[in-house]
Amino acid sequence: MKILNKKIVVLLIIIASTIQVTSAQSIRKNFTEMTQSEKDALVAAFYQLREGPDLISDLASYHNAFMAGIHKNLPQNDVFLAWHRKQMQEVELAMQTLNPRLSLPYWDETKNRTTTDPIWDESFMGQFNTAWNLNRNLGAQVSLPSSSHVSQVLALTNYYASTSTLTSMDFSPRLETQIVHTGAHLWVGGVMKAGNSPFDPIFYLHHCYMDKIWQRWQTMYGTSSFTKTSMPRYDGVFSFDGKVLPAVNPNSLVDSRSLGVFYAENQLALLDQYQVSNTYRPVEVFYYQYKIQAENNFIVPAGKSAQLESVTEVVLKPGFEARNGSTFTAKIDQDNNMNTNARSIPVALKSKPFKNVYGIDVIPDAFSEQMHDHHGSGHDGHGSDEHGQLHIFPNPAHGQVTIAYTVHEHDVEVRLTIFNHEGRIIYTKEAGKVGMGAQQFTLEGELLSSGTYVCMVTIGQNSLSQKLVVVR
């Protein structure tokens, strides 16, 4: 059936099979495939998320404070891909409280590679540079990745091994430390080069593209896995806006469909291996300008509600099932407008300053190439982090806490000293002689009571200090 070249093709075939049990809704598309109303709603949502508790600033501060727990932790503690996948969902769910049809888009940096591409229009992502004082310097440093760079990473068949390092020819370290990931951070410049890079909205379009690449790799090889079973922020302890975020095992995130996330490409959104749950929305709405095709175990169970809405075409193929007692709608958006409920943006909100809620210095050049060298080449030989920074996580802490640091010389003596708010030493620990690379102290359980402390790590002749807050 065609109506002005817009059609809905419906074919219901009920089959029994295994599906992904999921909890959200998202069709992420290239920003070039967004409707104008989607772009307007996305811009408004970024501004609106800075109201009240300010999720954007909180994530920027957290990412900056816990870089050592999120990045460059191969192999045993690697959560880079899983952590950012969950971060994207946290922001996307917050946006969907403003508009349930809205999903984060991705920026394919292999195609939109110039400083004059539409992504930088003042009506879209370009406006945030001045409004939020991002200090972007597009194209001034390195290049964006090419399609051949992405192909080379996708050709690596091993996720990582117990012996992997940041220079291993494995998928995870290659993606994280080389141009496919770091290129956009450096090419955009400004805040995107720093530890608080999630403060720049382009960060989310960039990391949706990284997530898309990972999902493609996982579909090809199916072997992503993590040694750790918890992650910073998503450890069941961290609280934002008065709510404790649930604990998430990174091994539960190796398929983006486990979060209800689907990636559209070339005017096609293929929805499969998904079970509608209405965990976050009473009606799960999947919105896309072009063709939506549901098949292969896309299930709407009894008592659940879902809607597929396209501007052009919805196709339901064998394997799609809307069970008895469910509510399902396939719909054409006739006016090409997702009916955003976005409020007008006050001028004051457009220039709302960044607040570093953890009270620490921002890590500059966090994604520059020298930061990826765990062997200390090119450093001055002192046993300290390049930017004089300890990384303490979680912080605030409730139980176990990790104090991470980097050593840039061989066989250097390391000592941890903790002072209370009166400046008295309440704990010391000798690590003995430590080799080059990333190192850490781990404090257990009831060592510290509620309060504010200063942790000082002495590395050879140098000392690094950082504040630690403990909440019981």
N, C-alpha and C positions, 0 to 999 in steps of 0.2 A: 504494500500500500504506500503510495507516495503522495505527499501533499507539498507542493511547491519545492520539490527535491528534498523534502524532509520526510523521513519515514520511520515507522516503528515496525519491526518484524518480530513476531512473538511465536516461539515454539517451546512448549513445555514438555520435557521428558523427565520423568521422575526415576532416579536411580539411587541405589544405596552405595555409599563409598566413604572413604576417609577424607576429612576436610581439616582446614586450619580453623581452630577455635579462636576467634578474634574479638576485638572489642571497640573498634573505631571505624572511621570512614575517611577515605582520602583518595582522590585521583590527582596525583601530582603531574603536572605537564610542564613542558618547556614554556618559559614566560612568553615566547612568541605565539603560543597557542591559546593564550588567555583572552577572554573577552575584555572589552574595555571596562565593563562593570566589575569584573574580577580584579583588574589592576587597581581600580579606584578603591575597592573594598580592602585589598591587601595593604595599600598605602595607609588608609585610615586605621586599619587594625594595628599596624606597627606603632602609630602614634597613640592609639588607645591603650595598648598594652603598657605604656609608660605612665598611665594614670594610676593613682592609688599605690599599690605595693611595687609597681614598676618591675615587671618580669624581665624586660630586656636588660635593665641595669643589673638586676640580681644575677642573671645568667652570665653577663659579662664579668662581673666581679668574681663569681664562683669559678668560671673558667680560668681567669687570671690567677686566682689563689691556688687552684689545685691542678695547675698544668702538669706537675710531676705525677699526679695520679691518673691523668687522662691521656697524656701524650708520651711517646718514646719509652714505653715500659716493657718492651719485648724481652724474653718471651712470656715469662710466668705471669706478669701483671698487665698484659696488654688488653685494654678495653677501648681503644681509640674508636673503632668503627661502631661498636655497640653503644658506647656512651653518646656519641653524636646522633645516632639513630633515635635514641630515647629523647635526647634534647630536642630534636626536630618535632617529635610527637608532642612534647610538653608545650611548645610554642603553638603548634597547629591546633591542639585542643583548646588552648586559650583563645585563639582567633575564632574558633567555631562557636564559642559562647557568644560572640558578636554576630556571626553569620554562619549558619550551619552548612552552607554551600561552599564555603571558602576552604581551599587547601593551599599549602605552600607550593610554589612553583620551583623549577630548577633552572639554573643557568648553565647551558652547554657551552663551556669555554672553548671548545674546539671549533665552534661555529661562529659565535658572537665574540670577536677577538679585538675589536677596535674601540678607541675612546669615543667614537661617534655612534656606536650601536644604540638602538632604541632603549636598551636597558638603562642607559645613563640619561635619558630624557628627564628634564626638570619636572615633568608630570608624573614620573615614575621613580626609579631608584636614585636618580641624580639629585633630587631635592634634599635628601638627607645629609649630603656632604656639608652644606652650609647650615642647615637647620640644627644639626646635632654636632657641629664642629668636629667632623671626622678626619679632616686633613688628608683626604685622599690625594694621591699623585699618580693618576692612571698611566700605566705604561712606562713609568720612569725606571723601574727595576725589573730585570729578567723578562721572560716571555710567558704567555699563557700556554698551557699544554696543547699539543696537536692531537689529531685522531690517532696518529701512529704511536704517540706516548701512551694513550689509553689502551690501544691494541697490545702493546708490549706488556703492560701490567696484566691485562686479561689473559695473556698467554702463560702466565706463571701459575702452574697447577697446584702448588703447595701453599696452604694458607700461612702457616708458620710451624716450625718444629721446636722441640725443647732446647735446641742449640741455636735457634735463630738469633741474629743480632740486627741492629738497625741497617746494616749493610748487606744482609742476606738477600739472595734472589728469591724471596718469597713474596706472595701477594700483599699481605698486610704491611710489612715494613716498607716495601717498594711504594705502595700507594701513599702511605703516610708521609714518608720523608723525602720523596722526590717531587718533580714538577707537577704531577697530576694533582696533588693536594696543595703543596706549598706555593705553586706558581701563582694562583689567584690571590693568595694572601699578600705576596710580595708585589704583584703587578698592580693591585688596587692601592696598596700603600696606606699610610696613615694608621688609623686604629686597626685595620685588618692585619697589619704586621705585628701587632702587639698581643699580649696575653689576654687583653679584654676585647678581642676581636668580635665576639658575639654582640657587641654594642652597635656594629654596623649592620643594618638590615641585609646587605648583600651577602653577609656571612651565611644566612639561612638558605639563600638560593644556591650558593656555592656548595654547602654541605648536603643539600638535597641531591645535587649532582653526584657528589662522592657516594652518597647512599645508593643512588641508582646504579652506579658502577659496581658497588659491592653486591647489590641484588642480582645484577647480571652475572657476576662471577659465581655467586652461590648457585644460581640456576644452572650454570654450565658444569660445575664440579661438585657442589653439594657437600663440602667438607669444612666449612667454617666451624671453629670451636674455640672455646676460651678455657684457660686454666682457672681463672677466678670465677667465683659464683656471686660476687657483689660488685657494685661500682660506687664511686663517690657520688653524692647527691641522691642517687637512687638506691640507697642502702636501707631504707625503712626507718631512718632516723631523722634525716634532714626535713626541716619544716619551711614552707613558703606560704606567706599570707595566712598564717594560722593553721595550715593543714600539713600534716606529715605526708610526704610523698611515699608511695608504696615501694617496697623492696623489689628490685628487678634483677634476675639472673641474666647476665649477658648471653648465656647459651639459649635463652628463650627468644632471642632477637635475631637469629641468623637468617630468617626469612622475613622480609618486610611485610608479607601478608599476615604475619603473626600480630601485627599492629593494625591490620586493615588498610595498609598502604599499597597502592598500585601506581605504577609509572606509565603514563601515556607517552606515545611517540609516533610521529608521522601520522597524526590525525586518527589514532586508534588507541583506545583504552580497553585492555583485555582484563576482565575481572574473573578470577577463578580461585579455587581452593580457599573458600571464604564462607564463614557462617555468621550471619547477622546476629548481634547480641543485644543491641540497644543499651550498651553499658553507659555510654555518655550522652546519647541522644534518643528521644522517644521515637524519632524517625531517622534512619540513617540515609542521608541524601548524597548520592554520587553524581557530581555535576561536571560536565565537560562540554566544550564547544563542538567537538567533532564526534566521531563514532564511538559509542560505548557497546561493548560486546561481552555479555555474561555467559559463562559456560563452565564445564568441567568442575562440578561441585561448588558452584556458587549457590548457597542455600539460604532461604528465608524460612526459619522454623516457625512452627505454630506459636502464636502470641507475639511474634516479632513484626517489625514494620520497617520497610525500606523503599527507597525511591531512586530510580535511575533517570536522570534528567539531562538531555542533550539539546544543543541548538539544532542539530541536524539529524541524528540517527541513533536508535537504540535497537540492538539485535540480541535476542535470547536464543541460545543454541543448546543442543543436547548437553545435559549435565547441569543446566540451570534448573532450580526447583524452588517454587513458592508453595510451601506445604499448606494443607488445609488448616484454617485458623490463623494464617498469617495475613498481613496486609502489605500488598506490593503494588507499586505504580510505575509504569514506564511512561515518561512524559517528554514532550518537546517544548522547549522554552521558545515560544513564538516571537517574543520581542527582544531576544538576545540580551536580556538583562536579568541578573541574578537577584535583583531586588534587595540590594544591600541596605541594611539598617544602620549603617555607619553614621555616627553623629558628626556634626561639624567639628573641626579641629581648632581649638582656640590658639591664637598666636603664641601665647605663653607656653603651651604644650609643645609647639614645634621647636622651641629653643630650650626645652627643659634640660638642665645640666646633668651630666653623668655623675652619679654618686657611687664611689667605690665603697660599698657597704662593709667590706672587710678591713678597711683602714690600712691597706698595704699599697706599696708602690707598684705601678703597672709594669709588667715585664716587657721591655721594648724589643723589637726585632725577634719575637718569639719563633718566627718561622723562617728565619734566615738560615742559609746552608750551614754556617758554623755551629748553629745550635743543634745540629743533628749529629755532631761528632762526639761520640761517647768516649773517645780516647784522648781528648784534650789537645789535639794538634792545633797549632795556631794560637794557643793561649799563652799567658805569661808565666806559667809554671806554678803559680800559687794555688794552694789547695782550696779553692773557693769556686762557687758558681759564677759564670760569666757576668751575671748582673747582680751579684751579692744577694742572692735570694734563697731562703729556705722555702720549702713547700710543705705545709702541715695540713693533713686531711684525715678525717673530717674536721672542720673548724668553723663553728663551735663543735666540740667533741662531747660525746656522751659516755663512751667506754674506751675501746681501743683507739689509739691515735698513732698515725705514722708521721715521722719527721724525715723528709727526703732532702737530699743534697747531692752535689756532684763534686767529685775529686778529680783534679787535673795533673796529678803527679804520682809517682810510684811510692809505695810504702811510707805513707804519711800518718802520723799519729792523729787520732780523732777522739774527741770527748764531747759528750752532751752534758750541759748544765741547765737546770731549770730553777728560775727564781720566782718567788711569790710576789704579790703586789707591794710588799714592804721592801723588796730587794734582797730578801734572804734566800740563800741557796737551800732548796728543799730536796734536790735529787741530782745525782751525778752518775754518769755511766761512761766507762772507757770502752771504746771500740777496738783499741789496739792499733796496729798498723794496717791501713786500708789501702787497697789498690785503686787505680784510676777507674772512673766511671760513675754511674748512678749508684748511690748508697742510701741507706735509711736506717733509722731507729724505729722500733715499734714498742709502744708502751701499752700495757695491758690494764684492763678492768679498773680496779679501785685505787690505782696509784695516786690519782689526783682528785680532790674534792671540788665542788663547784667554785668557780672563781676565775680570775684573769692571771695569766702567767706569762713569763718571757722565757722562751727556749733559745739557748745559745749553743751553737755547734762550733767547736774550735777545731780547725783543720790546719795542722802544722802551726804556723805563726799567725794565721788569720782566724777571725771569728765572725760568724753570721748569726743574727738574732731575728726572732719573729714572735709576734704575740700569739698566745693560745688561749682560747676561752673554753672552759669546761662547764657544761650544764648537766646537772643530775636530775 
